[in-house]
Amino acid sequence: MTTAEDALLKLSVGDRAFCEGIAGVHVGVSDGQIDSGTVALMRLSALVAIGPAEALLHEAVGDALDAGLSCDAIVGSMIAVAPTIGINHLVAAAPALAVALGYDLETSFESLDSKNAISGGTS
């Protein structure tokens, strides 16, 4: 029997087996009518729209990459659904999405700060 603390821990980290057991569904498409990349993008879009836990976002990005999608395709898809899900949801999820894709935003921010300091303003 799972304790309340164990259940919350598993939910907090997005434990796939635990979550699937609760929902009684399996992530993925069993009949092959929708390819795994499309399923991953649909899941990722839904997660961005609802404000995901980072662990679930990382998992969905991993699934998309495992399905052979490029970082450009993943980000492009999120931008494409932004008018539907709300741009603020995408803006809020962008840092976690960047980390999940392996980008180092901290270094990019520092680079922007350096460029702005040299040019005396924003570009």
MIDOSE-1310 file (N, C-alpha, C; in nm, 2 decimals, decimal comma, always signed):
residues 123
mtta	+0,08/-0,12/+0,00/+0,00/+0,00/+0,00/+0,09/+0,12/+0,00; +0,06/+0,22/-0,09/+0,13/+0,34/-0,10/+0,08/+0,44/+0,01; +0,18/+0,50/+0,08/+0,14/+0,60/+0,17/+0,11/+0,73/+0,10; +0,04/+0,83/+0,17/+0,01/+0,96/+0,11/+0,14/+1,03/+0,07
edal	+0,25/+1,02/+0,15/+0,37/+1,08/+0,12/+0,44/+1,02/-0,01; +0,43/+0,89/-0,02/+0,49/+0,82/-0,13/+0,41/+0,86/-0,26; +0,28/+0,87/-0,25/+0,20/+0,90/-0,36/+0,23/+1,04/-0,41; +0,24/+1,14/-0,31/+0,27/+1,28/-0,35/+0,41/+1,29/-0,41
lkls	+0,50/+1,21/-0,36/+0,64/+1,21/-0,42/+0,64/+1,16/-0,56; +0,57/+1,05/-0,58/+0,56/+1,00/-0,72/+0,49/+1,09/-0,81; +0,38/+1,16/-0,77/+0,31/+1,25/-0,85/+0,40/+1,38/-0,88; +0,48/+1,42/-0,78/+0,56/+1,54/-0,79/+0,67/+1,52/-0,89
vgdr	+0,72/+1,40/-0,91/+0,83/+1,37/-1,01/+0,77/+1,32/-1,14; +0,64/+1,31/-1,14/+0,57/+1,26/-1,27/+0,61/+1,11/-1,29; +0,61/+1,03/-1,19/+0,64/+0,89/-1,20/+0,54/+0,83/-1,30; +0,59/+0,79/-1,42/+0,51/+0,75/-1,53/+0,42/+0,63/-1,50
afce	+0,48/+0,52/-1,44/+0,41/+0,40/-1,40/+0,30/+0,43/-1,30; +0,33/+0,51/-1,20/+0,23/+0,55/-1,10/+0,12/+0,63/-1,16; +0,15/+0,73/-1,25/+0,05/+0,81/-1,31/-0,04/+0,73/-1,40; +0,02/+0,64/-1,48/-0,05/+0,55/-1,57/-0,15/+0,46/-1,49
giag	-0,10/+0,41/-1,38/-0,18/+0,33/-1,30/-0,31/+0,40/-1,24; -0,29/+0,53/-1,21/-0,40/+0,61/-1,16/-0,50/+0,63/-1,27; -0,45/+0,67/-1,39/-0,54/+0,70/-1,50/-0,60/+0,58/-1,57; -0,53/+0,47/-1,56/-0,57/+0,35/-1,63/-0,55/+0,36/-1,78
vhvg	-0,46/+0,45/-1,82/-0,42/+0,46/-1,96/-0,27/+0,45/-1,98; -0,24/+0,42/-2,10/-0,09/+0,41/-2,13/-0,06/+0,53/-2,22; +0,06/+0,59/-2,20/+0,10/+0,69/-2,28/+0,15/+0,63/-2,42; +0,10/+0,69/-2,52/+0,14/+0,64/-2,66/+0,01/+0,59/-2,73
vsdg	+0,03/+0,55/-2,85/-0,08/+0,51/-2,93/-0,07/+0,36/-2,97; -0,16/+0,28/-2,92/-0,15/+0,14/-2,94/-0,20/+0,09/-3,08; -0,28/+0,17/-3,15/-0,33/+0,12/-3,28/-0,26/+0,17/-3,40; -0,16/+0,26/-3,37/-0,07/+0,31/-3,48/-0,13/+0,41/-3,57
qids	-0,25/+0,47/-3,54/-0,31/+0,57/-3,63/-0,24/+0,70/-3,62; -0,18/+0,73/-3,50/-0,11/+0,86/-3,48/+0,03/+0,82/-3,45; +0,13/+0,88/-3,52/+0,27/+0,85/-3,49/+0,31/+0,91/-3,36; +0,42/+0,85/-3,31/+0,47/+0,89/-3,17/+0,51/+1,03/-3,16
gtva	+0,57/+1,09/-3,27/+0,61/+1,23/-3,27/+0,49/+1,32/-3,25; +0,38/+1,29/-3,32/+0,26/+1,37/-3,31/+0,20/+1,36/-3,17; +0,20/+1,24/-3,11/+0,15/+1,22/-2,98/+0,23/+1,30/-2,88; +0,36/+1,30/-2,90/+0,45/+1,37/-2,81/+0,42/+1,52/-2,82
lmrl	+0,40/+1,57/-2,94/+0,37/+1,71/-2,95/+0,23/+1,75/-2,89; +0,14/+1,66/-2,91/+0,01/+1,69/-2,85/+0,02/+1,69/-2,70; +0,09/+1,60/-2,64/+0,11/+1,59/-2,49/+0,18/+1,72/-2,45; +0,28/+1,76/-2,52/+0,36/+1,87/-2,48/+0,28/+2,00/-2,49
salv	+0,20/+2,01/-2,60/+0,11/+2,13/-2,61/+0,01/+2,14/-2,49; -0,05/+2,02/-2,46/-0,14/+2,02/-2,35/-0,07/+2,06/-2,22; +0,05/+2,01/-2,20/+0,12/+2,04/-2,07/+0,16/+2,19/-2,07; +0,20/+2,25/-2,18/+0,23/+2,39/-2,18/+0,10/+2,47/-2,15
aigp	-0,01/+2,42/-2,20/-0,14/+2,49/-2,18/-0,19/+2,49/-2,04; -0,16/+2,39/-1,96/-0,21/+2,38/-1,83/-0,10/+2,41/-1,72; +0,02/+2,45/-1,77/+0,12/+2,48/-1,67/+0,18/+2,36/-1,60; +0,26/+2,29/-1,67/+0,30/+2,15/-1,63/+0,40/+2,15/-1,51
aeal	+0,41/+2,04/-1,45/+0,52/+2,01/-1,36/+0,65/+1,99/-1,45; +0,76/+2,04/-1,41/+0,88/+2,03/-1,50/+0,91/+1,89/-1,53; +0,89/+1,80/-1,44/+0,93/+1,66/-1,47/+0,85/+1,60/-1,59; +0,72/+1,64/-1,59/+0,63/+1,59/-1,70/+0,67/+1,66/-1,83
lhea	+0,71/+1,79/-1,83/+0,75/+1,86/-1,94/+0,88/+1,79/-2,00; +0,97/+1,76/-1,91/+1,10/+1,70/-1,95/+1,07/+1,57/-2,02; +0,98/+1,49/-1,96/+0,94/+1,36/-2,02/+0,88/+1,38/-2,16; +0,79/+1,47/-2,17/+0,73/+1,49/-2,30/+0,83/+1,54/-2,41
vgda	+0,92/+1,62/-2,37/+1,03/+1,67/-2,46/+1,11/+1,55/-2,50; +1,15/+1,47/-2,40/+1,23/+1,35/-2,43/+1,16/+1,25/-2,52; +1,02/+1,24/-2,50/+0,95/+1,15/-2,60/+0,95/+1,21/-2,74; +0,94/+1,34/-2,75/+0,94/+1,40/-2,88/+1,08/+1,39/-2,95
ldag	+1,18/+1,41/-2,87/+1,32/+1,38/-2,93/+1,34/+1,24/-2,96; +1,29/+1,15/-2,88/+1,31/+1,00/-2,91/+1,23/+0,97/-3,03; +1,12/+1,04/-3,06/+1,04/+1,01/-3,18/+1,11/+1,07/-3,31; +1,22/+1,13/-3,29/+1,30/+1,18/-3,40/+1,27/+1,33/-3,44
lscd	+1,20/+1,40/-3,35/+1,17/+1,54/-3,38/+1,29/+1,63/-3,34; +1,32/+1,73/-3,42/+1,43/+1,82/-3,39/+1,38/+1,92/-3,29; +1,48/+1,99/-3,23/+1,44/+2,10/-3,13/+1,36/+2,21/-3,21; +1,40/+2,24/-3,33/+1,33/+2,34/-3,41/+1,19/+2,30/-3,43
aivg	+1,16/+2,17/-3,46/+1,02/+2,12/-3,48/+0,94/+2,13/-3,35; +1,00/+2,10/-3,24/+0,93/+2,11/-3,11/+0,90/+2,25/-3,08; +1,00/+2,34/-3,09/+0,97/+2,48/-3,06/+0,87/+2,54/-3,16; +0,89/+2,51/-3,28/+0,80/+2,56/-3,39/+0,66/+2,52/-3,36
smia	+0,64/+2,39/-3,32/+0,50/+2,34/-3,29/+0,44/+2,42/-3,17; +0,52/+2,45/-3,07/+0,47/+2,52/-2,95/+0,43/+2,66/-2,99; +0,51/+2,72/-3,08/+0,48/+2,86/-3,13/+0,35/+2,85/-3,21; +0,33/+2,75/-3,29/+0,21/+2,73/-3,37/+0,09/+2,72/-3,29
vapt	+0,09/+2,66/-3,17/-0,03/+2,64/-3,09/-0,04/+2,76/-2,99; +0,05/+2,85/-2,98/+0,05/+2,96/-2,89/-0,08/+3,04/-2,90; -0,13/+3,07/-3,02/-0,25/+3,15/-3,03/-0,37/+3,07/-2,97; -0,37/+2,94/-2,97/-0,48/+2,86/-2,92/-0,47/+2,84/-2,77
igin	-0,35/+2,81/-2,72/-0,33/+2,78/-2,58/-0,31/+2,91/-2,49; -0,27/+3,02/-2,56/-0,24/+3,14/-2,49/-0,09/+3,17/-2,48; -0,05/+3,28/-2,54/+0,09/+3,31/-2,54/+0,15/+3,31/-2,40; +0,07/+3,36/-2,30/+0,13/+3,36/-2,17/+0,17/+3,22/-2,11
hlva	+0,09/+3,12/-2,16/+0,13/+2,99/-2,11/+0,26/+2,94/-2,17; +0,28/+2,98/-2,30/+0,41/+2,94/-2,36/+0,52/+3,02/-2,30; +0,50/+3,15/-2,28/+0,60/+3,23/-2,21/+0,64/+3,17/-2,08; +0,54/+3,13/-2,00/+0,57/+3,08/-1,87/+0,64/+2,94/-1,88
aapa	+0,61/+2,87/-1,98/+0,68/+2,73/-1,99/+0,81/+2,74/-2,06; +0,84/+2,85/-2,13/+0,96/+2,86/-2,21/+1,09/+2,83/-2,14; +1,11/+2,88/-2,02/+1,24/+2,84/-1,95/+1,25/+2,69/-1,92; +1,15/+2,63/-1,88/+1,15/+2,49/-1,85/+1,17/+2,41/-1,98
lava	+1,10/+2,46/-2,09/+1,11/+2,39/-2,22/+1,26/+2,40/-2,27; +1,32/+2,52/-2,25/+1,46/+2,54/-2,29/+1,55/+2,45/-2,22; +1,53/+2,43/-2,09/+1,62/+2,34/-2,01/+1,60/+2,20/-2,06; +1,47/+2,16/-2,08/+1,44/+2,02/-2,13/+1,50/+1,99/-2,26
lgyd	+1,52/+2,10/-2,34/+1,58/+2,08/-2,48/+1,73/+2,09/-2,47; +1,79/+2,12/-2,35/+1,93/+2,12/-2,33/+2,00/+2,26/-2,36; +1,91/+2,36/-2,36/+1,97/+2,50/-2,38/+2,01/+2,56/-2,25; +2,11/+2,64/-2,25/+2,16/+2,71/-2,13/+2,12/+2,85/-2,14
lets	+2,00/+2,88/-2,08/+1,95/+3,01/-2,09/+2,03/+3,11/-2,01; +2,08/+3,06/-1,90/+2,16/+3,15/-1,81/+2,28/+3,22/-1,89; +2,35/+3,14/-1,97/+2,46/+3,19/-2,05/+2,40/+3,29/-2,16; +2,29/+3,25/-2,21/+2,22/+3,34/-2,32/+2,18/+3,47/-2,26
fesl	+2,13/+3,47/-2,14/+2,09/+3,59/-2,07/+2,21/+3,68/-2,04; +2,32/+3,62/-2,00/+2,44/+3,69/-1,97/+2,49/+3,76/-2,10; +2,48/+3,68/-2,21/+2,53/+3,73/-2,34/+2,44/+3,85/-2,38; +2,31/+3,84/-2,36/+2,22/+3,96/-2,39/+2,26/+4,08/-2,30
dskn	+2,28/+4,05/-2,17/+2,32/+4,16/-2,08/+2,44/+4,23/-2,13; +2,54/+4,15/-2,17/+2,67/+4,21/-2,22/+2,65/+4,29/-2,35; +2,57/+4,24/-2,44/+2,54/+4,31/-2,56/+2,47/+4,44/-2,53; +2,37/+4,44/-2,44/+2,30/+4,56/-2,41/+2,38/+4,66/-2,34
aisg	+2,48/+4,61/-2,26/+2,57/+4,71/-2,19/+2,66/+4,77/-2,28; +2,70/+4,70/-2,38/+2,80/+4,76/-2,49/+2,72/+4,86/-2,57; +2,60/+4,82/-2,62/+2,53/+4,90/-2,71/+2,45/+5,02/-2,64; +2,44/+5,01/-2,51/+2,38/+5,11/-2,43/+2,23/+5,10/-2,43
gts	+2,17/+4,99/-2,47/+2,02/+4,98/-2,47/+1,98/+4,84/-2,51; +1,86/+4,83/-2,55/+1,80/+4,70/-2,59/+1,80/+4,71/-2,75; +1,81/+4,59/-2,81/+1,81/+4,58/-2,95/+1,68/+4,55/-3,00
